[in-house]
Amino acid sequence: MHITPAASTKPDYAMLVRQVDSILEGERDLTANAAQFSAFIYDTIAELNWAGFYLTRPAKKGNGQELLVGPFQGKVACARIPFGRGVCGAAAAEQRTMLVADVHAFPGHIACDSASNAEIVIPLMKDGVVLGVFDIDSPTMNRFSEEDQAGLEALVHAFMAATDFI
């Protein structure tokens, strides 16, 4: 679990959006922005043990798409996740944010880190296409609220506006 003096379980999301805008200003590269964004979230939001990206790629085996791990902060993660599998795959397949209070009760949960108990996954959408997901895990049950969801979605929106996916 990562906690810094500046980290908060009740962050000022409007202020964090302004900070993200400033951090990403002038840079549009996906890798650079995703790395910066992951580090920023991991350092400013308390009670996290993973924060990062999975990016959409053609499935390595068979047809369809899967999520490939991208820039992140935290322990080693699952490398590939099929669309529809686990919390990340469900968010990608359903094209909606997944807020999960207890990952162990989520059907098909993938335990990349046994210390994770709660999770929020936000799809990265552009023109109706899922480009990936932003995933945050916490060792604390019921860690994320609807307020967190709205704030994190605003942060992801700021990331998307500042980033090229080509």
C-alpha positions in Angstrom: 0.0 0.0 0.0 1.3 3.4 -0.9 0.6 6.4 1.3 2.3 9.8 1.2 1.6 12.9 3.4 -0.1 14.5 0.4 -2.2 11.4 -0.4 -5.9 11.6 0.6 -8.8 9.2 0.7 -11.0 12.3 0.0 -9.1 14.2 -2.6 -10.1 17.5 -4.1 -10.7 16.1 -7.6 -11.2 19.5 -9.2 -7.8 20.6 -8.0 -6.3 17.2 -9.2 -7.7 17.8 -12.7 -6.0 21.2 -12.8 -2.8 19.5 -11.7 -3.1 16.8 -14.4 -3.7 19.5 -17.0 -0.5 21.2 -15.9 1.6 18.0 -15.7 0.5 16.9 -19.2 0.6 20.3 -20.9 2.7 20.4 -24.0 3.2 16.6 -24.2 0.8 14.4 -26.2 2.8 11.1 -26.3 0.8 8.1 -24.9 3.6 6.4 -23.1 4.9 9.6 -21.4 1.5 10.8 -20.4 0.3 7.4 -19.2 3.5 7.0 -17.0 3.1 10.5 -15.6 -0.7 10.1 -14.9 -0.2 6.7 -13.2 2.5 8.1 -10.9 0.4 11.2 -10.1 -2.7 9.1 -9.2 -0.6 6.6 -7.1 1.1 9.5 -5.2 -2.0 11.6 -4.5 -4.8 9.2 -3.7 -4.4 7.2 -0.5 -4.8 3.5 0.1 -3.8 2.2 -3.4 -1.6 -0.7 -4.3 -1.8 -0.4 -8.1 -2.7 2.4 -10.6 -2.2 2.1 -14.3 -3.2 1.4 -17.8 -4.2 -1.6 -19.9 -4.2 -0.8 -23.6 -6.4 -2.5 -26.3 -4.5 -4.8 -28.6 -5.6 -7.6 -31.0 -5.8 -10.9 -29.1 -2.6 -12.9 -29.2 -4.6 -16.1 -29.5 -7.8 -16.4 -31.4 -10.0 -13.5 -32.6 -11.1 -10.4 -30.8 -9.3 -8.0 -28.5 -7.5 -8.0 -25.2 -5.9 -5.6 -22.8 -2.1 -5.4 -22.6 -0.5 -3.9 -19.5 0.9 -0.4 -20.1 2.5 2.2 -17.8 1.6 1.7 -14.1 2.7 2.1 -10.5 2.6 -0.9 -8.1 3.4 -4.6 -8.1 3.9 -6.7 -11.1 0.6 -7.1 -13.0 -1.1 -9.5 -15.3 0.3 -8.9 -18.8 -2.8 -9.7 -20.9 -6.5 -9.7 -20.0 -9.2 -10.8 -22.5 -12.2 -8.4 -23.1 -15.0 -9.6 -20.8 -12.7 -11.3 -18.2 -12.2 -9.8 -14.8 -13.0 -6.3 -13.8 -10.8 -4.7 -16.4 -12.1 -6.9 -19.2 -15.7 -6.3 -18.1 -15.2 -2.5 -18.2 -13.7 -2.8 -21.7 -16.4 -5.1 -23.0 -19.3 -3.2 -21.4 -17.7 0.2 -22.2 -18.5 1.5 -18.7 -16.8 2.2 -15.4 -16.7 -0.7 -13.0 -16.7 0.3 -9.3 -16.2 -2.9 -7.2 -16.3 -2.8 -3.4 -15.1 -6.4 -3.0 -13.2 -7.9 -5.9 -13.5 -11.4 -4.4 -17.2 -11.3 -5.0 -16.9 -10.2 -8.6 -17.6 -13.0 -11.0 -14.5 -14.0 -12.9 -12.2 -11.7 -10.9 -8.5 -12.1 -11.9 -6.3 -12.0 -8.8 -3.1 -10.4 -10.2 -2.3 -9.2 -6.6 -3.9 -11.1 -3.7 -3.6 -7.9 -1.6 -6.2 -6.1 -3.8 -9.7 -6.0 -2.3 -11.4 -3.1 -4.1 -11.1 -1.8 -7.6 -12.3 0.8 -10.0 -11.7 0.6 -13.8 -12.5 3.4 -16.2 -12.6 2.7 -20.0 -10.6 4.9 -22.3 -13.1 5.8 -25.0 -12.7 7.7 -28.2 -15.4 7.9 -30.9 -17.1 4.8 -29.4 -14.0 2.7 -29.4 -12.3 1.3 -26.3 -8.6 2.2 -26.5 -7.9 0.7 -23.1 -8.7 1.1 -19.4 -7.3 2.9 -16.4 -7.3 0.5 -13.4 -6.9 1.3 -9.7 -6.7 -1.3 -7.0 -6.8 -0.9 -3.2 -6.2 -3.3 -0.3 -9.1 -1.6 1.5 -12.6 -3.1 1.0 -15.2 -0.5 -0.2 -12.3 1.9 -0.9 -14.0 3.8 -3.8 -17.2 5.8 -3.6 -19.4 7.3 -6.3 -17.6 10.6 -5.6 -14.3 8.9 -6.3 -15.8 7.5 -9.5 -16.9 10.9 -10.7 -13.6 12.5 -9.8 -11.5 9.7 -11.4 -13.6 9.8 -14.6 -12.9 13.6 -14.8 -9.2 12.9 -14.3 -9.3 10.2 -17.1 -11.1 12.7 -19.3 -8.3 15.2 -18.8 -5.8 12.5 -19.6 -7.6 11.6 -22.8 -7.9 15.2 -23.9 -4.1 15.7 -23.5 -3.0 12.4 -25.1 -2.7 11.1 -28.7 -3.4 7.4 -29.1 -1.8 7.0 -32.6 
